[in-house]
Amino acid sequence: MAGRYLETYFTPEVLAAQQRYFGRSQPIPPQPERDPLTAEETEFIAGRDSFYMATVTSAGWPYVQHRGGRPGFLRVVGPNSLAFADYKGNRQMLSTGNLAASDRVALFLMDYPRKERLKILGRARVEDARAHPELVGQFAEAADQKIVERIFLIEVISFDWNCPKYITPRFTEAEVEIAVAPLKQRIAELEAQLKLRN
């Protein structure tokens, strides 16, 4: 676990709750300003086809939004930099509007089959795709570029790998197809053998 992550979240109220429930708290010594992503985080991010992003409204309410795309659509562009192309959606503009009030974001990335999750804290800005076609070309696949409306650029502050406990494994349709392919092949072989006997 990166130290900056704990330092950010272990507020006096959190430490007081730890003390109340467990009889002790975990004060964190001062940490660096940012924790750089390593090869492990970079590889994990590159394999994701979706993630959840939390922002905060100007009234202080948290808001969580799902983002999806081709695996690797969330790009690591530096040890403390992420970017992704934001596609046409429901036109509510909640995340974009929230970032105008506060640039803080939290990302939640899941790998259900391997029971792994990565949380990322950062500061984000949004660029209009119409004003920045070069960013669209950099962060979106050619087939997707016509549906890109915005580019999100995120400065990573820190991250945390969570415990796999209580994560229910889930599989995509493509992963299930790969898993059952040998079974389908064997069924086809057995059906062919039955036809020959009849």
Buried (B, 14 or more C-beta within 10 A) or exposed (E): EBBBBBBBBBEEEEBEEBEEEEEEBEEBEEBEEBBBBEEEBEEBBEEBBBBBBBBBEEEEEEEEBEBEBEEBBBBBEEEBBBBBBBBEBEEEEBBBBBBEEBBBBBBBBBBBEEBBBBBBBBBBEBBEBEEBEEBBEEBBEEEBBEEBBBBBBBBBBBBBBBEEEEBEEEEEEEEEEEEEEEEEEEEEEEEEEEEEEE
